[in-house]
Amino acid sequence: MSDILFSPVQKTVSSSHVYQFLCWVNEQYDLNLSTYKDLHQWSLDDYPRFWEVVLKYFDITYSGSYAQIYTGQMPKVHWFEGISLNYAEEMEIRAQQDQPLIYHFDEQDASIRTITHEAFFAKSKGFASYLRSLDLQSGDRVAAYLPNIPEAAMACHASIGQGFVWSCCSPDFGVDAVVERFAQISPKVLVVATAYSYNGKIFDRSKEVAEIINKLPELISVIYVPFIEGAIPPPKSVAWNQACDTDATHFSYSRVAFDHPIWVLYSSGTTGKPKAITHRHGGMLLEHLKYLVLQNDVRRSEKFFWYSTTGWMMWNFSFASILAGASLVIYDGSPALGGIDFLWNKAAGIGINHFGTSASFLIACMKKELDLQNSDIDLSRLRTIGSTGSPLPPETFKYVYEYIKQDLFLCSMSGGTDVCTAFVGSNMMSPVYEGYIQGTCLGVDLVALDDEGNEVVGQVGEMYIRKPLPNMPVYFWNDAGYEKYKASYFDGLEGYWRHGDWMMTAEHGGVMMLGRSDATLNRNGVRIGTAEIYNVLNDVSSISDALIVNIEMKDGSSYMPLFVIPADGGLTDQIRNEINALLKTKCSPRHVPDEIIEVGALPYTISGKKMEAPVKKILMGHPAEKSYTKDAMRNPESMEFFIEFRSKFKERETQRG
């Protein structure tokens, strides 16, 4: 049993949105629910009416009526047929007006700027009116190549408010990566910036923008956002302010069917063409209200921040905080500009209530021994710290409470681009256990299954979803027969959604994520989650990063190399011995790698995910061009080491054979 790191007092519980929802459910349906576990079980027992309850509880505005909550079976499920609604309209209805709607800062100007409710919606409605003047039809796509700036939020709001389909890439994506994504959806409009800043450097993207425009033949308009002074606009583009000045006198929102697409997100594209994951309009609205309000307890007039780029689903997720009546805090640039405490200083200065980031950022703070409890950085208004992107190690859970802040919820969550939210995450009624996400989210029928398909508790299993969710993709773009969709999620047990993660559920209801099942270390029949290895290595101060894979050999044996980046100097036998001893003691002899190899860099996707599976493919002899896509990577040059290592490894195997 893990230690309880934080347990909410009764006042905190009773003031939470999720507790108030529980009381409302008890009153409306004559129930006697008392704990989050009770509430979650009811959300499954009374499924699918739970989602109808969410629709009613939040008093969501819609036209029409429905006869059934959903029809069909995964993946072809239809929800609330007969009603029409609009995410952007609901956002304006719920947005608070008595403080700035957006706080934003960037590397060019670290001062905090604000955008009022009036200014945001005036710009959005003007831009929506410009889009309407182009004679776009409902369902047409508006794409963007933008940094994380207020104009991106305005353009998204304007687009979905008219029933158009939004899609975005961040400007650190290469041309091929952008075209691979956008060419699938044939956008009519492209909103661009031709430069961005990161870690104090300006990156000119005017050449890339020109190439992207040239390779999207169905574009009828390009809108230029002058994010950085002196950047060059594309030829024949319309200035952002000019587009937003379009007369909006006759503006109105366009309500669309519940299953109408709202935006297209993309899989990482590290091993082939990215999947164009298309989300349903109403599903995102219900889910984002449920998660931001009931799970994350975001309240009106609070300030919500999640460090992200526009190319990551967490950008869409944080955008939804406006639905909860919160102010959205936006930053574009390096999270450690001038020091690892940069964003924490900003959190104190703005008075952020909800601070979201990646697990890797919190691990970096821990490794730098950042102590905010004994500093001048005032985090008194901080209520939650969110973490996602990869499993958060148990020692980092402990670090947050010992060195950042004691009286808050550490809201670790796990979901993904596939659902633009989390399957497992936070709630304000349950304690936080070291190393565990608090629990499964309301309405999600999630289980860990062993190889025989049996549900397991207290041991590692693969994650499956047994009931459809309204926020599951409506389809993949250009996948009329659902073939790609089925191959992605339904290649396991029939009728169950397979997300591709190893996990373990504890008796107390907490969930520990153990890494992607497609990168799992299956060592002589024993399954080891990569997170198990990384959790131990986070205690090794002499290394700054690591990647592990396991290669199944033709003779039935396996080879498990560990690639590490030394923190200072080179990799020594002393460091190797320390790593092996820790893995053997804290895990088992099976966790000890066959070899520990020094590297200068490890491969990451642009969104910050470690690329174990592509490295494994390279080491198994797959062609490089079929193992990863350079433009989808943050540092494609890092793969050269593994390509060369494969050649040496092959020679060694030949000699051994």
N, C-alpha and C positions, 0 to 999 in steps of 0.2 A: 504494500500500500504506500503510495507516494504521500509526501507531506502536504498538508493544506497550507498554502502560502497566503491566501486571503479568503476571509469568510465575511460576507456582508452582514452588517447589523440589521435588526428588524426595520429600523427607520428607512434604511437604504432600500430594502426589499419592498416595503409597502408603498414607497414613492415611485417605484419603477413602472414603466409602461407595461411590462409583461405581467406584473402582478395585477395591475388595474384591468388588463385584458382578462386575466384569469377570473377576477371577481365579476366582471361583466358576463363572461360565459356562464359562471355559476348561476347568476341571476336570471339570465335569458333562458337557460335550458334546464333549470332546477337541478343543478349538479352540486357536488361537494368536493371539488378539486382543491388541493391545498399546496402542492409542491410543483416545481417545474416538471418533474418526472410525470406527475399526474396529468398535467396539461399536455405534455408531449404525447402521452399514451392516448389521451382523448382525441388529439388531432389525427391519430391513426385509426382509432376505433370508429370515429365518426367521419371517416374519409369517404367521399370527397367533400362533404358538407363543410369541413373546416375552411376550404377556400371560399366558399360562399359566405361564411362567417367573416372572413377577412374583408371581403367586398363590402359587407354591411357595416362592420365595425368602423372602418375608415370612411364610411359614407362617400364612397367614390362616385363621382358624377358620371352618368352614362345615359344613353338613349336606348329605347327598345326594350325587349324582354327576352328571357331565355326559358327554355323548357327543361333542359338538362344541364348539369354543371359541366360534365364532359362526356364525350362519346368516343368510341374506338379503343384501340390498344396501342401500346408503345411499338413503334415510334409514331404511328399515324393517329394522334390524339387531337381532338378538337375541343376547345374550351369555350363555355358561355356563348354558344352560337346564338345570334340574334341581337346582341347588344353592341353598341358603338361607344367608344371613349377616346380620350387622348391624354397621353402621359404629360405632354407639355402644358396642356390646359390645367390639368390637376396640379402641376408644379406651381403655376401662377396663383391658383386658388389657395394653396397651402403656404406659399412663401411668406416669411415674416417681413414686415415693412418698417419696423421701428429701429433697425440698425442696418449697417451695410449688408447687402446680399452676398457680396464677394470681397474678400481680402486677398490681395495678390502682391507678390514680390518676385524678383528674378535676379540673375547675376549682374545684369547691367545696372540695376537700380535696386539696392537692397532695402530701400525705404518701403514702408507698408502703404500701398495705395488701396483705395476702396471704390466699390461700385454700388450705387444705391439700387433699391428695388425698381424705382422709376426708370433709371438710366438703363439697367439691364434689359427690361422688357420693352422699352422703347426701341433700343438697338435691334433686339431680336425680332420684333414685329416689323420694323423697317426692312430687315433682311428677308424675312418671310415674304413680305410684299414684293420685294425684288425677285425672289424665286418664282412667285406666282406670275410675275410679268413675263417670264420666260416660257409660259405655257407648259410647264411641267405637269405631268399626270400623277395622281396618287400612286405610290409605289416606285416612282423614279428615284434614282440614287443620287445623293449629294455626298461627295467624298472630300476629305481634307488631308492636307500634309502640313501639320501645324505643331508647334510646341504646346506645352501645357499653359495656355494663356487664356484670359477671359473671353477673347473672341472665339475660341474653340467651343466654349460652353454656350455662347450666344448662337453660333451657327448651328450647333446640334439642336438646341431648343427650337430654333426657327424651323429647321428641316422636319423634325418629327412632329412639330405642331401642325404642319400642313399635310401630314400623311406621307411625306417622302422618307426614304430609307437612308440613314446616316452610316458612314463608315470613315474611319480615320487611321492614318499611320503617323508616327512621330518622325521628325525630319532627320533623325539619325539612321533611318532605314535607307538602304541603298536603292538604286533605281530598279534593279531586277526584282527585289523583294516587294517594292511598292506595286510594280506593274503586275507581278504574279497575283497579288491580292485584288487590286482594283479592276484589272482586265476581266476578272470573273464576273463582276457585277455591272460592268459598262456604265459608269457614272455619267450623268449629263452635266454636272457642275463640279468644279474642283476649287476648293479654298486653300490657298497656299501662303506660306512665308518662305522667303528665299535665304534665310540664315537662322542660325540658332547659336546659343552659347552654352558651353559646358566646361566646368572647372577653370573658368577664367579665360577661355579661348573662344573666339568667334569662328564659326564654321559656315563658309559661304556655300549655299546649296542652289544657287541660281542655275548652274549647269545641269544639276540633277532635275530641278523642276522643269526645265525646258525639255529634257529627254522624256520625263514622265508625261508631260502634256502631249508630246509628239506621238507617244505610244498608246494614248487613249483617244481613239478617233471619234467617239460619240460625244465628246465634250462640246457643249454649246456656249459655256461661259466659264471663265477663270477669274476668281476674285483674289486680290492680293492684299495681305495683311502686313503692314510695315512694322514688323516686330522690332527690328534692330535698325537704328538710324544709319542711313547710307546704303542699305541693302537695295539691290536692283530689282524692280518689278518685272515680271514676265511680259513679253510683247502682247499687246491687245488685251491686257487684263483690265478688270474693273477694280478701282480702289475700294477697299472695305467700307470706308466712311461714305463713299458715294452710293454704294449699294444699300447701306443702312438708312440713307436719307430718303429712300423711296417712300412715297406717300402711303401711310398705313391707315388712312381714315376708314376704309372699309374692311379692315382686318377682322378675321374670325378664325378660330381654330377649326380644324377638320377632324371630326370624330371618325374613327375607323373601326373595323371589326376587331374583336378581341385577338384573333389570330393573325391580324395584319402585321407584316414585318416592321420592326422599329429600327433595328440597326444590324449590321453585319460585322461580326468579330472574326478573328482568324486564329487558327492553330499556329504553333510556332514556325512551321515550315522548315524545320531543321533537317527533315528527312524526305522532303518532296514538296509538291505544290501544297501550300496552306489550304486547309479546309475553310470554306466561307460559311461560318456558323451563323445562321440567321435566327434572331430572337423575335418572339411574338410580342406585340405592343402591350396587350393587357397583362400578359404573364410577367413582364418586367415591372409593370406598375404595381401589381399585387405583391410580388416578391420583394421589391425594394422597399415598399412601405413596411412589409412584415419584418424584413431583416433590420433596416436602419432604425425603426421605431421599437419593435418588440424585442429583437435580439441584442442590438447594440445600444438601445436606450438613448438615442439621439433626441434631444428636446428642442423646442422652439427657442430661438434666440441664442442657442449655443453655437460654438465655432468648431467646424469639422474639417480635419485635414488628413489627407492620405498622400504620401509621397508617391508619385506615379508619372508616367509619360502618357501621352494620348494613344500610344500603341498597346497599352495594357488594359485589360478589362477593369482594373481597379479605378481607372479614370472614369468610366461610365458609372461604376458603383459609387464613387465619391460625389459625382454630379448629382446623384439621387438624394444627397443630404438636404438639398433645397426642398425636396418633397416633405422632409420631416420638419420644415420650418427653421432649419439651421442656416448659418452663414457658411459658405464654402470658402475654404482657404486654399489658394492656388500658388504653387511655386514651380518654376522651371529652371533646372540647373543641377549642379552636383549636390548631393546630400551632405557632403563634408567640405564645402567651400571654405577654405581657410582653417579648417579644423573639424573634428568629429562632433563638436558641440554646437555647430552652426544652426542646425534645425531646432535644437532644444532651446537655444537663445531666442529664436523666432517664436517658438511656441509660448515662451514666457512673455515676450513682448506683445503678442497679439492676444494672449489669454485663451489659447486653444483648449477646448474641453475634451476633444477626441483626436488623438494623434496616431495616425496609421502609417505603417512602414513595412519593410520586408524583414524576414527573419535574419537575412545576412547583415542588414544594418545594425540590428540589435546585437548580433554576435560581434560585429566590428567594434561597437561601443564597449562590449565586455572585454574584448581582447586589448583594447586601448586603456582599459581600467578606468573608464570615465566614471566619476563619482559625482552624481548630481544631487544626492542627498546632502552632501557637505560642500555645496557651492552657492554662489550668489544667484543662480538661475532659479527663478520663482515659478514652480509648477503647481501652485496651490489650486489653480482652477482646472487642472488636468484630471479627468474622471476615468478615461480609458486609454489604454495603449493597444492598438490593433497590430496584428502581425500575420503575414501570409506570404505566399510565394514559394516556400519550402518549409519542411518541419522545423519547429522551434525547439532547440535542445533543452532538456530539463535544467541544465545548469544556467541557461540564459533566462528561463523562467525565474529562477532563484535570484539571478543578478538583477533583474528588473526591480524586484521587491527590496533588495538589499541596497542598491546603489542609485536607482532612479526615483522611485516613490513607493511608499508602503501602502497607502490607502487608495488604491484604484483597482479596476478590473483589467487584467491582462487578457485581452480578447484575441486570442489566437483563433484563426479560422482557416478552413480549407474547402475549396470549391474549384472554381476555374472559369476559363473562357467559355466552356461548354454551357454554363448556366448563368454567368455574369453575377455570381453571388457565391454563397457558401452552403455546403451540405451540413457541415458541422461548425459550430462557432460558439458565440458567447450568449449568456443570459444573466440578468441581474439578481437571480434568486438562488443561484448555486455557488458553492465555493470554487476557488481556483486551486487545483492540485498541481504540484510540480510535474511538468512534462506533459500535461494533458489539456487538450481543448475541452471546454466545459461540457459540451454535449452535442447531440444531434439536434438540428433545427426543427422548429415546429412544422408539421406537415410532411416531413421527410422520413420515409420508411427505409432506413439504412441499416444494413447488417454486414458483419464480417463473416465470410464463409470459408471453410477449409476446402481442400481439393475435392472432397466428396459432395460439396454443396451443403454441408451442415453449418448451422449458425454456431459461432464460437465466441466465448467471452473469456478474457484473460489470456488469450493467445493470439498470435498473428493470423490474420485471414485477409482475403481479398475483399475490397469494398464493392457492394452491390446495392442498387436501389430497386425496391420491389413494387413501387407504385409510381404512376406518372406524376409529373409536376408541371404546373403552368409555365414555369420559366425554363423548361427544357427547350432546346431549339425547335422551332416549327419545322425547319428543314435545313439542309445545306443548299446554298445557291447552286443552280444548275445540276441538281441531283434529283431529277424528277422521279426516278424509281426508288429513291431512298437507299440505293446500294451503298454509297459511301457512309451514310448515316448508320446503317445496320452494321457495316464492317467496323465502324469506330466504337460502337457501344453495345452491340448485341452478338458478339462472337463467343460469349460464355454461356451461362445458363439461359435457356429459352424464356423469354418474357421478362428477364431481369436486365436492368441497365448496368453495364460494367464500366466503371470509370477509370480503372487502371491504376489503383493505389493499394498499397498494403496498409493495414491499420490494425489497431487492437482496442477493443472496448473494455473498460474496467468495470468492476461490479458497482462502483459509485456513479457510473454513467458517463464518465469522461472518456475521451477518445484520443488515442495517440496515433498520429500519422507516421508511417515508416518508409516513405519514399514511393516512387512510381514502380508499379509492378513490371513495366517493360524495361526497367533498369535494375531489377532485383538480382541480388547475388544468390543464384541457385547453386550452392556449393555442395556437390556430391549428394544432392537430394534435400539438403537443408536450406530453407529460404531465409535469407538475411536481408533486411531492409537497409538501403544505403544510409539512412538516417541513423541507424544504430552505430555505424562506423563513425560518421561525422560527429555525433554527439560526444564520443570519446575524444576525438581529435581536437575538439574545441578547447580541451584542457591542456593541449600541448602548445605552449607559448612560442616554441622555437619554429613552428610552421604557421604560415598565414592563410593557406588554403590547401584543399586536397580534393582528389577525385578518385573513386575506386570503381572498378568493373570486374566482372568475372567472365572468363572465356571458357566455354565448354569445348573440350578437345574431341577429336574424332575417336580417340581410343577410350573415351568415357571418363577421362580425368578432367580436371579443370585447372585454370591458371588465373590467379587473382592478384593483379598488380595494383599497387597504391601509388598514385602520382601526387607529389607534394611540392609546394612552393615554400622554401625555407624563409623564415621571417628576417633573419640576418645571417649573412655568410652563406656557406654551403651546407649540404646535407652530410652529416657525419654519422659514423657508426653509433655514437652515443644517442643521437636523435632516433635512429632506426630502432635501437634497443628499447628506448623509452616508449616509442609508439607500440611496438610488439608486446611489451610487458603490460601496458595499459589495456590494450585490446584483449589480451589473454585473461587478465584479472577481472576487468569490468564486464566483459562479454563472454567469450569462450575461446578455446584454441582455434575453433573454426573461423573466427573473425580475424585471425592474424593473416596478413597478406603473404603471398608467396615472394613478393619482391617489393621494395620501396624505392621509387625512382624520382629523382629531382627533375622538375620542369620549371621553365621560366614563366609560363602562363597557362591557365586552364580555360577551356572554351565555355562561353556563356552565350545564351540567346540575347537579343536586344532587350528583352523584358527581364533579364537577370536570372534565367534558369540555367543551372549547371547541366552540361550536355553529356551525361553518361552514355545514353543509348547510341548516339552517333559515334562516340569514341569506341564503344564496343564493336560497332559495325566495321569501323576502320580496322581494328585489331583482328577481326575475324576474316579480313580479306575482301570486304565489300568495296567496290569502286568509290573513290572519294565523292564523285559527282552525284552518286546515288545515296550517300550516307548523310550529307548535310548540304544546306544552301548557304553560301557565304553571306549573301545580303541579309539573311535573317540572324546573323551573328553580330555580337558586339565586337569580337576580336577574331576574325576568321584566320588570321595568321597563326594563331595558337595551334591550329590543326596540323600544321606542317610537322611539328614534333612527332605527333602520333602516326602520321603517314610514314615518316622515316623510321620510327620505332617499329612499325609493323614489318618493314623490310628486314630489319635486324632480327626481329622475333621469328620471322619465317625462315631465315637462314639457320637460326639456332634450332628450330624444330626439325628442319631437314637433316641437319647434322645428327640430331638426337635419334631421328627415325632411321 
